[in-house]
Amino acid sequence: MRWCSIPLTPSHLTLANTLPVGQSFLWHHRDGVYSRAVNDPPRVVFVRQTPTELEYSAVYPDKSAIEADLDSGLTKRWIEDYFQLEHDLPGLYAEWRKRDPGLFARTELDSRAVGVRVLRQDPWECLIAFITSTNNHIARISSLMHKLTTNYSPPIMTIDDITYHAFPAPHTLPKTLEQPLRDLGFGYRAGFIESTLASLRERFGTNAGAIEAGLLTWRSAPLEEVRENLIELKGVGRKVADCVMLMCLDQPSLIPIDTHLTAIAARHPAFPSRLRNKPMSKQIYDEVQGFLVDKWGPMGGWCQAVMFAADLKPKKRKAEVEIKLEEVDVVKEIKEELKIEEIVTRPGVKRTRSAIVAAQVAKLEIKEE
């Protein structure tokens, strides 16, 4: 494998604080090396870092394509775009300290909050990932996204016992998806994905590349128009829409709000008392978001990623966490399904099952994750 490098210190990008923290869910990690399949053209991209450089490589099924890729800079351009390396991250940290002396400047940024960048992802993959994220956690979202790729996308190649699949293109997916995705463990989110795919096909067409190209046009559309387009999709509420716009649709000022971030904001000495200890609502969401955007500025979405990382608790042992999370998943999924069934079958209630599920997700989205 031939490695190339970009001069870059961990203060500009720390892979461990950016890739496995709930933005993108299809990266593999082994011995400090992160890897994933990408399309256009199909290949496997590898990244790792030293104290002074970001190193990268690309492996193709056709070995003769590797040298041409690295010589032409194709994967280098992908890396620079994906990690948005045009932004001076240390400069942004300095700007946030100056803009927000009341909270950001007083927050202790330990090793987990260094080099945190917001990714610029493929909109189709990002949208499905964040629909899957509803009332979910990182390990399980990653597992479900990998199941989706392995079941609906052909393998590109196998390297060191890892078989890589690119995220499935929307035109390759079947019209009926809900039950197969439920069988894979997606639960009620399966219906949202099927419905979202149908809506996007109706809007952009069914030809290869039509949905991907259509979603890319939202990068240059007005923010409120894009948010409205997203919220029209089943399973997408305000927070999911803001996450998608921040992480793939070029809206770096957007700050997705949940109870955890509201608690962080409440530590600010200027945080309005009327917003403290209030249940989440559209008004609370809007006001908390407006408060933080005012404090953190046009790159506020990036700042919230840093603040969230700084607030993370030390990791527990992996095995212990995975066992507990799996137990919680099973109980939570059963409870939510039973709750939905109970409401749907209650005498005198005429709302459809899909309407009830959508209402449930609207509530689940604003719970602390």
C-alpha positions in Angstrom: 0.0 0.0 0.0 1.4 3.4 -1.0 0.9 6.2 1.5 0.8 9.9 0.8 0.6 12.7 3.3 -0.7 16.2 4.0 1.2 18.3 6.6 -1.4 18.6 9.4 -1.0 18.5 13.2 -3.6 17.0 15.5 -4.7 20.5 16.5 -6.0 20.9 12.9 -7.6 17.4 12.8 -7.7 14.5 15.3 -9.2 11.5 13.6 -10.2 9.8 16.9 -12.2 12.9 17.9 -13.9 13.3 14.5 -14.6 10.0 12.9 -16.1 7.7 15.6 -18.1 10.3 17.5 -21.5 10.2 15.9 -21.1 12.1 12.6 -20.3 9.2 10.1 -21.0 5.6 10.8 -19.3 3.4 8.2 -15.6 3.8 9.1 -13.6 0.8 10.3 -10.8 1.3 12.8 -7.9 -1.0 13.4 -4.5 -0.1 15.0 -4.9 3.6 14.5 -5.9 3.3 10.8 -9.4 4.3 9.7 -10.8 2.9 6.5 -14.1 2.9 4.5 -15.4 2.2 1.0 -16.3 5.2 -1.1 -17.9 5.5 -4.6 -17.1 7.4 -7.7 -15.0 5.4 -8.4 -15.4 2.5 -6.0 -12.4 2.1 -3.8 -11.3 1.8 -0.2 -9.8 4.9 1.5 -7.4 4.6 4.4 -6.3 7.4 6.8 -4.0 7.6 9.7 -2.0 10.4 11.4 1.4 11.2 12.9 2.1 14.2 15.1 2.9 16.2 12.0 1.0 14.6 9.1 -2.3 13.2 7.9 -1.5 10.1 5.9 -3.9 8.6 3.4 -4.0 5.8 0.8 -6.5 4.3 -1.6 -6.9 0.7 -2.7 -8.8 -0.3 -5.9 -10.0 -3.7 -7.1 -8.0 -2.9 -10.2 -4.5 -2.4 -8.8 -3.4 -0.4 -11.8 -5.8 2.4 -10.8 -4.0 3.0 -7.5 -1.0 4.9 -8.9 -3.2 6.9 -11.2 -5.4 7.9 -8.3 -2.6 9.0 -6.0 -0.7 10.7 -8.8 -3.8 12.7 -10.0 -4.7 13.7 -6.4 -8.2 12.2 -6.6 -8.3 10.8 -3.1 -6.4 13.8 -1.8 -9.1 16.0 -3.1 -11.8 13.7 -1.5 -10.0 13.9 1.9 -9.6 17.7 1.7 -13.3 18.1 0.9 -14.6 15.4 3.4 -12.6 16.9 6.3 -13.2 20.5 5.1 -9.5 21.2 5.5 -9.9 24.7 4.1 -11.0 25.8 7.5 -8.3 26.9 9.9 -9.4 24.9 13.0 -6.9 26.4 15.6 -8.0 29.8 14.3 -11.6 28.9 14.9 -10.9 27.8 18.5 -9.2 31.2 19.1 -12.2 33.0 17.6 -14.6 31.1 19.8 -12.6 32.0 22.9 -12.7 35.6 21.9 -16.4 35.6 21.0 -17.6 33.6 24.0 -15.5 34.4 27.1 -18.4 33.3 29.4 -18.5 29.6 28.4 -16.2 28.5 25.6 -13.1 30.3 26.9 -13.8 28.8 30.4 -14.3 25.2 29.2 -11.4 22.9 29.8 -10.6 21.3 26.4 -8.9 18.0 27.2 -7.5 15.6 24.6 -11.0 14.5 23.5 -11.8 18.0 22.4 -8.7 18.7 20.3 -8.9 18.7 16.5 -12.7 18.2 16.3 -14.0 18.9 12.8 -17.4 18.7 11.2 -17.4 16.4 8.2 -18.8 17.2 4.7 -20.6 14.0 3.9 -22.5 12.5 1.1 -26.1 13.9 1.6 -27.9 10.6 0.8 -25.8 8.5 3.2 -26.0 11.3 5.9 -29.8 11.6 5.6 -30.4 7.8 6.1 -27.8 7.7 8.9 -29.6 10.4 10.9 -33.0 9.0 10.3 -31.5 5.8 11.8 -30.1 7.8 14.7 -33.5 8.6 16.2 -33.5 7.5 19.8 -30.4 5.5 19.1 -26.7 5.4 20.0 -23.5 5.4 18.0 -22.6 1.7 18.3 -26.0 0.6 17.2 -26.4 3.2 14.4 -23.0 2.0 13.0 -24.1 -1.6 13.2 -27.4 -0.9 11.4 -25.6 1.2 8.7 -23.1 -1.6 8.1 -26.0 -4.1 7.8 -27.7 -1.9 5.2 -24.5 -1.7 3.2 -23.7 -5.4 3.3 -27.3 -6.5 2.4 -27.9 -3.9 -0.4 -24.5 -3.1 -1.9 -22.1 -5.5 -3.6 -18.7 -6.0 -2.0 -15.9 -3.8 -3.5 -13.1 -5.9 -2.1 -11.8 -7.7 1.0 -8.6 -6.4 2.8 -7.2 -7.9 6.0 -10.4 -9.8 6.7 -12.6 -6.7 6.3 -15.1 -6.8 3.3 -15.9 -3.3 2.2 -19.2 -2.3 0.8 -20.0 1.2 -0.4 -23.3 2.8 0.8 -26.1 1.6 -1.5 -27.1 4.0 -4.2 -30.8 4.9 -3.9 -31.8 3.7 -7.4 -30.5 0.2 -6.5 -32.8 -0.2 -3.5 -36.2 -2.0 -3.8 -39.4 -0.2 -3.5 -40.5 -2.3 -0.5 -38.0 -1.9 2.3 -39.8 -1.7 5.6 -40.1 -5.3 6.5 -36.6 -6.3 5.3 -35.1 -3.4 7.3 -37.2 -4.4 10.3 -35.7 -7.9 10.0 -32.2 -6.3 10.1 -33.1 -4.5 13.4 -34.1 -1.0 12.2 -37.4 -1.2 14.1 -39.9 1.6 13.4 -37.2 3.6 11.6 -37.6 1.1 8.7 -40.9 2.6 7.6 -39.3 6.1 7.7 -36.5 5.0 5.4 -38.9 3.4 2.9 -41.1 6.5 2.9 -38.2 8.9 2.6 -36.8 6.9 -0.4 -40.3 7.0 -2.1 -40.6 10.8 -1.5 -37.1 11.5 -2.9 -37.9 9.3 -6.0 -41.1 11.3 -6.5 -39.2 14.5 -6.2 -36.0 13.8 -8.1 -36.7 10.7 -10.2 -35.6 7.1 -10.2 -32.6 7.2 -12.6 -29.2 6.4 -11.4 -27.7 9.4 -9.7 -30.9 11.5 -9.7 -31.5 11.5 -6.0 -27.8 12.2 -5.2 -27.7 15.1 -7.6 -31.0 16.5 -6.3 -29.8 16.4 -2.7 -26.6 18.2 -3.7 -28.6 21.1 -5.0 -29.8 21.7 -1.5 -26.3 22.9 -0.6 -27.0 26.1 -2.4 -30.7 26.6 -1.5 -31.9 28.9 1.2 -31.7 27.4 4.7 -35.4 27.6 5.6 -36.3 26.0 2.3 -34.0 23.1 2.8 -35.2 22.6 6.4 -38.8 22.6 5.2 -37.9 20.0 2.5 -36.2 17.8 5.0 -39.0 18.0 7.6 -41.5 16.9 5.0 -39.7 13.5 5.0 -41.0 11.0 7.4 -38.8 10.5 10.4 -37.1 13.9 10.0 -37.8 16.4 12.7 -36.1 19.7 13.6 -33.0 18.2 15.2 -32.4 15.6 12.5 -32.9 18.2 9.8 -30.4 20.5 11.5 -27.9 17.6 11.8 -28.2 16.8 8.2 -27.8 20.4 7.1 -24.8 20.9 9.3 -23.0 17.7 8.3 -23.6 17.5 4.6 -25.4 20.6 3.3 -23.0 23.4 4.0 -24.8 25.1 6.9 -21.9 25.4 9.5 -23.8 27.9 11.6 -26.6 25.5 12.5 -26.5 24.1 16.0 -28.7 21.0 16.6 -30.3 21.3 20.0 -31.1 18.5 22.4 -31.4 18.3 26.2 -27.7 17.6 26.6 -26.6 20.7 24.6 -29.2 22.8 26.4 -27.6 21.7 29.7 -24.2 22.8 28.4 -25.7 26.2 27.3 -27.3 26.6 30.7 -23.8 26.9 32.2 -23.3 30.2 30.4 -23.7 33.1 32.8 -25.8 35.0 30.2 -28.2 32.1 29.5 -31.8 33.3 30.0 -33.4 32.1 33.2 -36.7 31.6 31.4 -35.1 28.8 29.4 -33.7 26.9 32.4 -35.2 23.5 33.3 -37.9 23.7 30.7 -39.1 20.7 28.7 -38.0 20.8 25.0 -40.5 22.5 22.7 -40.2 24.4 19.4 -39.9 27.7 21.2 -37.2 26.4 23.6 -35.4 24.8 20.6 -35.5 28.1 18.7 -34.4 30.3 21.6 -31.6 28.0 22.8 -30.3 27.7 19.2 -30.5 31.5 18.7 -28.7 32.1 21.9 -25.8 29.8 21.0 -25.5 31.1 17.4 -25.2 34.6 18.8 -22.4 33.5 21.1 -20.5 31.2 18.7 -21.0 32.9 15.3 -21.1 31.7 11.7 -19.3 28.4 12.5 -21.4 27.7 15.6 -22.2 24.1 14.5 -18.5 23.3 14.6 -18.3 24.9 18.0 -21.1 22.8 19.4 -19.2 19.7 18.2 -16.2 20.8 20.3 -18.3 21.6 23.3 -20.0 18.3 23.1 -16.7 16.5 22.9 -15.4 18.4 25.9 -18.4 17.3 27.9 -18.1 13.6 27.2 -17.5 11.4 30.2 -14.5 9.1 30.2 -15.2 5.9 28.3 -16.2 2.8 30.2 -14.8 -0.6 29.3 -16.0 -1.5 25.8 -17.4 -4.9 26.6 -19.3 -3.5 29.6 -20.8 -0.7 27.5 -21.8 -2.9 24.6 -23.6 -5.4 26.9 -25.5 -2.7 28.7 -26.4 -0.8 25.5 -27.7 -4.0 23.9 -29.9 -4.7 26.9 -31.3 -1.2 26.7 -31.8 -1.4 23.0 -34.0 -4.5 23.2 -36.1 -3.1 26.1 -36.4 0.3 24.5 -37.4 -1.0 21.1 -40.1 -3.3 22.5 -41.5 -0.5 24.7 -41.7 1.9 21.7 -43.4 -0.7 19.5 -45.9 -1.6 22.2 -46.6 2.1 22.9 -47.3 2.7 19.2 -49.5 -0.4 18.9 -51.4 0.6 22.0 -52.2 4.0 20.7 -53.1 2.8 17.2 -55.5 0.1 18.5 -57.1 2.3 21.2 -60.9 2.5 20.6 -62.1 5.8 19.1 -58.6 6.7 17.8 -58.6 7.2 14.0 -55.1 8.3 13.3 -53.1 6.0 11.1 -50.1 4.0 12.3 -47.7 6.1 10.3 -49.1 9.3 11.9 -48.6 7.9 15.4 -45.1 6.7 14.6 -44.2 10.2 13.3 -45.6 11.8 16.4 -43.6 9.4 18.6 -40.4 10.3 16.7 -41.0 14.0 17.1 -41.0 13.4 20.8 -38.1 11.0 20.8 -35.9 13.4 18.9 -35.8 15.9 21.7 -34.9 13.4 24.4 -31.3 13.4 25.5 -29.3 10.9 23.6 
